[in-house]
Amino acid sequence: MQQKLKERLIGVFAKFIEQPKIEKKLVELIWGSEKANKNITNGLNPYFSHTSNAAISERDDIVFVTSRFRSGSTLLWNLFRETGLCTSYYEPFNERRWFDSDLRGENIDKTHLGVANYWAEFDNMEDLDQFFEEDWIRHNLMMDESSINMKMKSYIEQLVSRANKRPVLQFNRIDFRLSWIKQNFPNAKILHLYRHPRDQWCSFLTDSKVMNKDQVQDTYRDAFYLDLWCADLYKHFPILDKKITPHPYQRFYYLWKLSYLYGKQYSDLSISFENLTTDTVNVIGKIMQTIKLNNVPIEKLCNIVSPPAPERWKNYADEEWFSKHEKVCERNLNLILAKT
């Protein structure tokens, strides 16, 4: 009886994994977790000559911009666009699929001043659909140098190769994938933009009256992927689990701080949104010096920048409220991360 039951269960499981969607997902998991052999490197085939040019991924003119949502990354992307010297791609992993004119829609965030569209650089690239995976916004948000994702690499390479000017790719979804970016695009420059967490939190909330400091734990409604990111990254950082950290500002702060640490470690230049908007000439100069981009119309770019009101967070809650939550987070981060 037990043997027959065992055989039946095996048969059911076999049929389950043979389903196309299940089989595809298993293959993706294998590719995503398989580690390259560190003891062997590729070499020349003795029977063939190799005269091809360097791979696209080895180009030294690629620029990656990494930032969290609501950190001013759209402004920085637009500054590159307005130089006239760059092909500046806006959030290539966005689920609106900028390359698909039938799906991307036409709406523009009203807080993105001076932006007429996000997609002009993607026009006439409908065929990018074959390389794109919407799951990139919600799964495997943590990727290190040993991770393998050939489709993601090919998608980025396609954008780089099709850029008719200096390729700049602005992302809000690679902060925990930066070591993978470094491994696969070793000569690229990485710019990291961050913003004061309290002001970023206030920009993060779609209705601060409903999600006020006293009720936010019960009224919080996700608009910028906080819950979605925590649902994936808690496997690496258990403190992101809602059961462990029920308060949304604490989970937000954990993500902010971890993202900041990754950005500082892997970027060629790390800048704050506050400095970009108040010391614009010097910061733009430093950015362009880092990526070696010359003849930049800095005066024109400065006219695009409109600094927001400082310390907006004081209208949401006082210093004591924020500090109480942040101190809890910092104590826990000290326990789970190596101290420097």
SEZA-931895 format. One record per residue: x, y, z of N, C-alpha, C in turn. Coordinates in steps of 0.05 Angstrom, whole numbers, padded with zeros to 5 digits, always signed. Example, Ala and Ser with C-alpha at 12.3 -4.5 7.8 and 13.67 -1.06 7.14 Angstrom:
# residues 2
+00264-00114+00156+00246-00090+00156+00264-00066+00156;+00257-00045+00142+00273-00021+00143+00258+00001+00157;
//
This chain:
# residues 340
+00017-00024+00000+00000+00000+00000+00017+00025+00000;+00037+00026+00018+00055+00049+00019+00071+00052-00007;+00079+00030-00019+00095+00031-00044+00078+00043-00066;+00052+00035-00068+00034+00045-00089+00029+00075-00084;+00026+00083-00059+00021+00111-00053+00046+00128-00061;+00069+00117-00055+00094+00130-00061+00097+00134-00092;+00091+00113-00107+00092+00114-00136+00072+00135-00147;+00048+00135-00135+00028+00154-00145+00038+00183-00140;+00049+00188-00116+00058+00215-00110+00081+00223-00128;+00099+00205-00134+00121+00211-00153+00110+00217-00180;+00090+00202-00189+00077+00208-00215+00064+00235-00216;+00050+00242-00195+00037+00268-00194+00058+00290-00195;+00079+00287-00179+00100+00307-00179+00114+00310-00206;+00118+00287-00219+00131+00288-00245+00114+00303-00265;+00088+00298-00265+00070+00313-00283+00070+00343-00276;+00072+00349-00250+00072+00377-00242+00096+00392-00253;+00120+00380-00251+00144+00395-00260+00147+00394-00290;+00131+00377-00304+00132+00377-00333+00116+00399-00345;+00099+00412-00330+00083+00435-00340+00103+00457-00350;+00098+00468-00373+00117+00487-00385+00124+00510-00366;+00105+00522-00352+00110+00545-00335+00127+00536-00311;+00121+00513-00300+00136+00503-00277+00165+00495-00286;+00167+00482-00308+00194+00475-00318+00211+00500-00323;+00198+00520-00335+00213+00545-00341+00223+00558-00315;+00205+00558-00295+00213+00570-00269+00236+00555-00256;+00235+00528-00258+00257+00512-00246+00283+00518-00260;+00282+00520-00287+00307+00526-00302+00317+00553-00293;+00300+00573-00290+00308+00600-00282+00321+00599-00254;+00309+00583-00236+00320+00581-00209+00348+00568-00210;+00351+00548-00227+00377+00535-00229+00398+00555-00240;+00390+00570-00261+00409+00590-00273+00415+00611-00252;+00395+00619-00236+00400+00640-00217+00417+00632-00193;+00418+00606-00187+00433+00597-00164+00459+00583-00170;+00463+00575-00195+00486+00560-00202+00511+00578-00200;+00532+00567-00188+00557+00582-00184+00578+00575-00204;+00591+00595-00215+00613+00589-00234+00636+00576-00220;+00649+00558-00234+00672+00544-00222+00696+00563-00220;+00705+00568-00195+00726+00587-00190+00754+00576-00197;+00755+00550-00202+00781+00538-00206+00789+00536-00236;+00772+00545-00254+00778+00543-00282+00769+00568-00296;+00785+00577-00315+00778+00601-00331+00778+00593-00361;+00762+00607-00376+00761+00602-00405+00787+00610-00418;+00795+00595-00439+00819+00601-00454+00814+00598-00484;+00835+00602-00499+00833+00600-00528+00829+00571-00537;+00813+00568-00557+00810+00542-00571+00834+00539-00590;+00850+00518-00587+00875+00516-00603+00869+00512-00633;+00844+00506-00640+00838+00501-00668+00827+00525-00683;+00820+00547-00668+00809+00570-00680+00825+00595-00674;+00825+00614-00692+00837+00640-00687+00815+00658-00675;+00823+00677-00659+00804+00695-00646+00812+00724-00652;+00796+00736-00670+00802+00764-00678+00779+00782-00673;+00758+00773-00658+00734+00789-00654+00740+00812-00635;+00724+00833-00637+00726+00856-00619+00718+00849-00591;+00724+00867-00572+00717+00862-00544+00687+00861-00542;+00677+00846-00522+00649+00843-00518+00636+00870-00511;+00610+00872-00516+00596+00897-00509+00599+00903-00480;+00597+00881-00464+00597+00885-00435+00624+00895-00424;+00644+00894-00441+00671+00904-00433+00677+00933-00440;+00657+00946-00453+00661+00974-00460+00666+00991-00436;+00682+01012-00439+00689+01029-00416+00673+01055-00416;+00653+01058-00433+00638+01082-00434+00610+01080-00422;+00604+01056-00411+00577+01052-00400+00575+01065-00372;+00552+01077-00367+00548+01089-00340+00522+01078-00329;+00523+01067-00304+00500+01058-00290+00494+01078-00267;+00469+01086-00265+00460+01102-00242+00442+01084-00225;+00449+01083-00199+00433+01067-00181+00423+01084-00158;+00397+01080-00152+00385+01096-00131+00359+01083-00122;+00350+01089-00098+00324+01079-00089+00302+01096-00101;+00277+01086-00099+00254+01101-00108+00251+01127-00092;+00243+01149-00105+00238+01175-00093+00264+01187-00081;+00286+01182-00095+00312+01193-00086+00323+01214-00104;+00308+01222-00125+00318+01242-00143+00331+01230-00168;+00328+01204-00172+00341+01191-00195+00330+01201-00221;+00304+01208-00222+00293+01219-00247+00307+01245-00255;+00312+01262-00235+00327+01286-00240+00354+01281-00252;+00369+01262-00240+00396+01256-00249+00395+01244-00278;+00376+01226-00282+00372+01215-00309+00366+01238-00329;+00349+01257-00322+00342+01278-00340+00366+01297-00346;+00383+01301-00326+00407+01317-00330+00425+01305-00351;+00428+01278-00350+00444+01265-00371+00430+01267-00398;+00404+01264-00398+00389+01267-00424+00393+01295-00436;+00392+01315-00419+00394+01343-00428+00422+01352-00436;+00442+01335-00430+00469+01342-00439+00472+01343-00469;+00455+01326-00483+00457+01323-00511+00480+01306-00520;+00494+01294-00499+00517+01278-00505+00513+01248-00498;+00489+01242-00487+00484+01215-00477+00458+01204-00487;+00457+01178-00490+00431+01164-00492+00424+01154-00465;+00405+01168-00452+00399+01164-00424+00373+01148-00421;+00377+01123-00413+00354+01104-00411+00342+01106-00383;+00315+01109-00382+00301+01112-00357+00291+01085-00347;+00300+01077-00323+00291+01053-00309+00284+01030-00329;+00305+01018-00340+00300+00997-00361+00285+00972-00351;+00284+00967-00325+00269+00944-00315+00240+00951-00308;+00231+00975-00313+00204+00983-00306+00183+00966-00319;+00162+00959-00305+00142+00941-00315+00125+00954-00337;+00128+00980-00341+00113+00993-00362+00125+00988-00390;+00148+00974-00391+00160+00966-00416+00162+00989-00436;+00180+01007-00431+00183+01031-00446+00185+01026-00477;+00195+01003-00484+00199+00996-00512+00173+00988-00526;+00152+00984-00511+00127+00975-00522+00106+00998-00521;+00102+01011-00544+00085+01035-00546+00056+01028-00539;+00048+01003-00542+00020+00995-00536+00015+00991-00506;+00036+00987-00490+00033+00980-00462+00043+01002-00443;+00061+01019-00452+00074+01037-00433+00057+01060-00423;+00036+01066-00438+00018+01088-00430+00031+01115-00436;+00018+01136-00426+00028+01163-00431+00030+01180-00406;+00023+01169-00383+00023+01186-00359+00051+01192-00349;+00054+01216-00338+00080+01225-00327+00075+01233-00298;+00092+01225-00280+00090+01233-00252+00093+01263-00250;+00073+01277-00239+00073+01306-00238+00096+01317-00221;+00108+01301-00204+00131+01310-00188+00157+01310-00204;+00156+01298-00228+00180+01297-00245+00180+01322-00263;+00189+01344-00253+00188+01369-00267+00206+01369-00291;+00195+01381-00313+00212+01383-00337+00215+01358-00353;+00199+01337-00347+00201+01312-00361+00176+01308-00378;+00180+01307-00405+00157+01304-00423+00150+01275-00428;+00170+01257-00426+00166+01228-00429+00189+01214-00418;+00186+01188-00413+00207+01171-00403+00219+01152-00424;+00207+01152-00448+00211+01129-00466+00223+01136-00493;+00229+01161-00499+00239+01168-00526+00263+01151-00534;+00280+01146-00515+00305+01130-00522+00298+01101-00529;+00275+01092-00521+00267+01064-00527+00250+01061-00552;+00244+01082-00566+00227+01081-00589+00240+01062-00610;+00222+01048-00624+00230+01029-00646+00247+01006-00636;+00243+00998-00611+00258+00976-00599+00238+00955-00589;+00216+00951-00603+00196+00932-00594+00207+00904-00591;+00227+00897-00606+00239+00870-00605+00253+00865-00579;+00257+00885-00562+00269+00880-00536+00252+00862-00518;+00227+00859-00526+00209+00842-00510+00221+00814-00506;+00236+00804-00526+00247+00777-00525+00269+00774-00503;+00280+00797-00494+00301+00796-00474+00290+00804-00446;+00266+00815-00445+00256+00827-00420+00241+00808-00403;+00244+00810-00376+00229+00794-00357+00218+00812-00336;+00192+00814-00334+00180+00831-00313+00186+00822-00285;+00192+00796-00282+00198+00785-00256+00223+00798-00244;+00239+00812-00259+00263+00825-00249+00255+00846-00228;+00231+00855-00228+00223+00876-00208+00216+00863-00181;+00213+00837-00179+00203+00825-00155+00218+00801-00145;+00234+00788-00162+00249+00764-00155+00279+00767-00159;+00294+00753-00143+00323+00754-00145+00334+00782-00145;+00324+00798-00126+00333+00826-00124+00361+00827-00113;+00370+00806-00100+00397+00804-00091+00413+00785-00110;+00433+00796-00123+00450+00781-00141+00479+00788-00136;+00496+00768-00132+00524+00774-00127+00540+00767-00152;+00566+00768-00150+00584+00765-00173+00582+00736-00185;+00573+00717-00169+00571+00690-00179+00544+00683-00190;+00525+00702-00189+00498+00697-00200+00499+00696-00230;+00481+00681-00242+00480+00679-00271+00453+00686-00281;+00451+00706-00298+00426+00714-00310+00433+00724-00338;+00434+00706-00357+00442+00712-00384+00422+00730-00398;+00397+00727-00392+00376+00743-00405+00378+00772-00396;+00382+00777-00371+00386+00804-00360+00410+00817-00373;+00432+00802-00374+00457+00813-00386+00453+00820-00415;+00439+00802-00430+00434+00807-00458+00416+00832-00462;+00397+00836-00445+00379+00859-00447+00395+00885-00443;+00412+00885-00423+00428+00909-00418+00447+00914-00442;+00459+00892-00452+00477+00895-00474+00463+00906-00499;+00438+00898-00503+00423+00908-00526+00419+00938-00524;+00413+00948-00500+00410+00976-00496+00436+00991-00501;+00458+00980-00491+00484+00993-00495+00491+00994-00524;+00487+00972-00538+00496+00971-00566+00478+00988-00584;+00454+00994-00576+00436+01010-00593+00437+01040-00586;+00451+01047-00565+00454+01076-00558+00471+01090-00579;+00461+01112-00590+00476+01126-00610+00494+01147-00598;+00493+01150-00571+00511+01167-00557+00521+01153-00532;+00534+01166-00514+00544+01153-00490+00521+01140-00475;+00523+01113-00470+00501+01099-00457+00500+01104-00427;+00477+01115-00417+00473+01119-00389+00447+01104-00382;+00448+01086-00362+00425+01070-00354+00419+01076-00325;+00395+01088-00320+00387+01095-00293+00368+01074-00282;+00376+01062-00259+00361+01040-00247+00352+01047-00219;+00329+01037-00212+00320+01036-00184+00319+01008-00173;+00330+00989-00188+00326+00961-00181+00352+00945-00183;+00375+00958-00180+00400+00943-00181+00418+00948-00157;+00407+00962-00136+00424+00968-00113+00435+00943-00099;+00419+00921-00099+00429+00896-00088+00440+00877-00109;+00444+00888-00133+00455+00872-00155+00481+00885-00165;+00492+00904-00150+00515+00919-00160+00540+00901-00164;+00543+00882-00146+00567+00865-00150+00564+00848-00175;+00540+00840-00182+00535+00827-00208+00540+00845-00231;+00532+00870-00229+00537+00890-00250+00567+00894-00253;+00582+00896-00231+00611+00899-00232+00624+00875-00246;+00614+00851-00240+00626+00827-00251+00620+00825-00281;+00597+00833-00290+00589+00829-00317+00594+00853-00335;+00598+00876-00323+00605+00900-00338+00629+00914-00324;+00652+00901-00325+00674+00908-00308+00686+00936-00312;+00683+00947-00336+00695+00973-00342+00675+00996-00340;+00650+00990-00333+00630+01011-00331+00634+01028-00306;+00623+01052-00306+00623+01069-00283+00596+01067-00269;+00596+01067-00243+00571+01065-00227+00569+01090-00210;+00547+01105-00214+00540+01128-00198+00518+01121-00178;+00522+01128-00153+00502+01122-00132+00490+01147-00122;+00464+01149-00122+00450+01173-00112+00432+01165-00088;+00434+01179-00067+00418+01173-00043+00405+01199-00032;+00385+01196-00016+00370+01219-00005+00366+01214+00025;+00363+01236+00040+00357+01234+00069+00333+01216+00073;+00336+01195+00089+00314+01175+00092+00288+01187+00101;+00289+01207+00118+00263+01218+00128+00248+01232+00106;+00262+01249+00091+00249+01262+00068+00240+01242+00047;+00257+01222+00043+00249+01202+00023+00224+01187+00032;+00222+01181+00057+00198+01168+00068+00173+01185+00063;+00175+01211+00068+00152+01228+00063+00144+01229+00034;+00164+01228+00016+00158+01227-00013+00147+01200-00021;+00153+01180-00005+00145+01152-00009+00115+01148-00005;+00104+01164+00013+00076+01160+00021+00057+01174+00002;+00037+01160-00008+00018+01172-00026-00003+01189-00012;-00008+01184+00013-00027+01200+00029-00017+01201+00058;-00002+01222+00064+00010+01223+00091-00011+01229+00113;-00034+01239+00105-00055+01243+00125-00067+01217+00134;-00072+01199+00115-00082+01173+00122-00060+01156+00136;-00036+01157+00124-00014+01142+00135+00003+01159+00153;-00010+01171+00173+00003+01189+00191+00020+01174+00211;+00036+01188+00226+00056+01175+00244+00043+01157+00265;+00018+01164+00273+00005+01148+00294-00010+01124+00284;-00017+01124+00258-00033+01102+00248-00020+01087+00225;+00004+01095+00217+00016+01084+00193+00020+01054+00194;+00024+01042+00217+00028+01013+00219+00003+00998+00210;-00020+01011+00214-00046+00999+00206-00055+01009+00178;-00048+01033+00171-00059+01045+00146-00040+01045+00123;-00016+01035+00127+00004+01037+00105-00006+01021+00080;-00004+01035+00057-00010+01022+00032+00013+01025+00013;+00023+01003+00003+00048+01003-00012+00044+01016-00040;+00062+01035-00046+00061+01047-00073+00088+01046-00087;+00109+01042-00072+00136+01041-00084+00151+01016-00076;+00137+00993-00076+00149+00967-00076+00162+00959-00049;+00156+00973-00028+00168+00965-00002+00161+00937+00006;+00135+00930+00006+00126+00903+00013+00137+00882-00006;+00137+00889-00032+00146+00871-00052+00176+00864-00049;+00192+00885-00043+00220+00881-00040+00226+00865-00014;+00212+00871+00007+00216+00857+00032+00209+00827+00029;+00188+00822+00013+00179+00794+00009+00201+00778-00005;+00218+00790-00020+00240+00776-00034+00266+00776-00018;+00272+00799-00007+00298+00802+00006+00300+00792+00035;+00277+00785+00047+00278+00776+00074+00293+00749+00076;+00296+00735+00054+00311+00710+00053+00341+00716+00059;+00350+00739+00053+00377+00747+00058+00380+00764+00083;+00359+00780+00089+00358+00797+00112+00331+00792+00127;+00331+00773+00145+00305+00765+00159+00291+00789+00172;+00306+00810+00180+00293+00833+00193+00273+00847+00175;+00273+00841+00149+00254+00853+00130+00227+00838+00131;+00225+00816+00144+00200+00801+00146+00180+00817+00163;+00156+00820+00152+00135+00835+00166+00130+00824+00194;+00132+00798+00198+00127+00786+00224+00148+00795+00244;+00173+00799+00235+00194+00807+00252+00195+00838+00256;+00189+00852+00234+00189+00881+00234+00162+00891+00223;+00142+00893+00240+00116+00901+00230+00113+00930+00222;+00130+00947+00234+00127+00976+00228+00139+00983+00201;+00124+00996+00183+00133+01001+00156+00157+01020+00154;+00158+01040+00173+00181+01058+00171+00207+01043+00178;+00206+01024+00197+00230+01009+00203+00239+00992+00180;+00219+00979+00166+00227+00963+00143+00238+00981+00121;+00225+01004+00118+00235+01024+00098+00264+01032+00105;+00269+01038+00131+00295+01047+00139+00316+01025+00135;+00309+01000+00141+00328+00978+00136+00336+00977+00106;+00316+00979+00089+00321+00978+00060+00338+01002+00052;+00332+01025+00063+00347+01049+00056+00376+01046+00064;+00381+01037+00089+00408+01035+00099+00424+01014+00084;+00411+00990+00079+00425+00969+00065+00432+00978+00037;+00413+00991+00023+00418+01001-00004+00441+01021-00003;+00441+01039+00016+00462+01059+00019+00489+01045+00022;+00491+01024+00038+00516+01011+00043+00526+00997+00017;+00508+00984+00003+00515+00971-00022+00524+00992-00043;+00510+01014-00044+00517+01035-00063+00545+01047-00057;+00550+01052-00032+00576+01063-00024+00599+01044-00031;+00594+01018-00027+00615+00998-00031+00622+00994-00061;+00601+00994-00078+00606+00986-00105+00607+01009-00126;+00600+01033-00118+00599+01055-00137+00626+01068-00140;+00629+01082-00163+00653+01098-00168+00649+01126-00156;+00624+01134-00153+00619+01160-00140+00592+01158-00126;+00590+01166-00101+00566+01166-00086+00559+01195-00078;+00535+01204-00085+00527+01231-00081+00500+01233-00068;+00495+01254-00053+00469+01257-00040+00451+01275-00058;+00425+01270-00057+00406+01287-00071+00407+01315-00061;+00412+01319-00035+00413+01346-00024+00436+01362-00035;+00460+01349-00038+00482+01363-00050+00478+01368-00080;+00465+01350-00093+00460+01354-00122+00442+01378-00126;+00423+01383-00109+00404+01404-00113+00412+01431-00100;+00433+01431-00083+00441+01456-00070+00470+01464-00078;+00486+01445-00086+00513+01451-00095+00516+01440-00123;+00498+01448-00140+00494+01435-00166+00518+01436-00184;+00530+01460-00186+00553+01463-00204+00576+01444-00197;+00583+01444-00171+00605+01427-00163+00599+01397-00165;+00575+01389-00158+00567+01361-00160+00566+01351-00188;+00554+01367-00206+00554+01359-00234+00582+01357-00245;+00599+01376-00238+00627+01375-00246+00641+01350-00237;+00636+01342-00212+00648+01318-00201+00638+01293-00216;+00612+01292-00222+00600+01270-00236+00613+01267-00264;+00615+01288-00278+00626+01287-00306+00656+01281-00306;+00669+01290-00285+00698+01283-00282+00701+01254-00277;+00684+01242-00261+00685+01214-00254+00681+01196-00279;+00662+01204-00296+00656+01187-00319+00671+01196-00344;+00687+01218-00341+00703+01229-00363+00686+01237-00387;+00666+01253-00381+00648+01265-00401+00655+01295-00403;+00664+01303-00427+00673+01331-00430+00652+01348-00445;+00656+01374-00445+00640+01393-00460+00610+01392-00451;+00606+01389-00425+00579+01387-00414+00568+01416-00409;+00544+01422-00418+00532+01448-00414+00522+01452-00386;+00540+01456-00367+00533+01456-00339+00513+01478-00332;+00516+01502-00344+00497+01523-00338+00468+01515-00346;+00465+01503-00369+00439+01493-00378+00428+01473-00359;+00445+01455-00349+00435+01434-00331+00427+01445-00304;+00441+01466-00295+00434+01478-00269+00406+01490-00270;+00398+01500-00293+00372+01512-00296+00349+01492-00294;+00356+01466-00297+00336+01445-00295+00330+01438-00266;+00350+01443-00248+00348+01434-00220+00331+01454-00204;+00311+01443-00190+00294+01459-00173+00294+01446-00145;+00310+01457-00126+00312+01444-00100+00285+01442-00086;+00278+01419-00074+00253+01417-00059+00256+01431-00032;+00234+01435-00019+00234+01447+00008+00250+01428+00027;+00269+01439+00042+00285+01422+00060+00270+01412+00084;+00279+01389+00094+00268+01378+00119+00238+01376+00119;+00227+01365+00098+00198+01362+00097+00188+01343+00119;+00205+01326+00128+00198+01306+00148+00187+01318+00174;+00195+01343+00180+00186+01356+00204+00156+01360+00204;+00144+01361+00180+00115+01364+00178+00100+01337+00183;+00115+01316+00182+00104+01289+00186+00105+01280+00215;+00129+01283+00227+00134+01274+00254+00158+01289+00266;+00160+01289+00292+00182+01303+00304+00207+01285+00305;+00229+01297+00314+00255+01283+00316+00253+01258+00333;+00239+01259+00354+00237+01236+00373+00224+01212+00359;+00203+01216+00343+00189+01194+00330+00208+01180+00310;+00221+01195+00293+00239+01183+00274+00263+01170+00288;+00275+01184+00307+00299+01174+00320+00293+01148+00335;+00270+01145+00347+00263+01121+00362+00264+01097+00343;+00252+01099+00319+00252+01077+00300+00280+01072+00289;+00294+01093+00283+00320+01090+00270+00340+01077+00290;+00338+01083+00315+00357+01071+00335+00352+01041+00337;+00327+01033+00336+00321+01004+00336+00334+00991+00313;+00331+01003+00289+00342+00991+00265+00372+00990+00266;+00385+01011+00275+00414+01012+00276+00425+00991+00295;+00412+00987+00318+00421+00967+00337+00420+00939+00324;+00399+00934+00309+00396+00907+00297+00416+00904+00274;+00420+00925+00259+00439+00924+00237+00467+00919+00248;+00474+00930+00271+00500+00925+00283+00503+00896+00291;+00481+00883+00297+00482+00855+00304+00486+00836+00280;+00473+00843+00258+00473+00825+00235+00495+00831+00214;+00506+00855+00215+00527+00863+00195+00554+00865+00209;+00575+00860+00194+00602+00864+00205+00607+00893+00210;+00616+00900+00233+00621+00928+00240+00647+00936+00227;+00647+00962+00219+00672+00973+00206+00686+00991+00226;
//
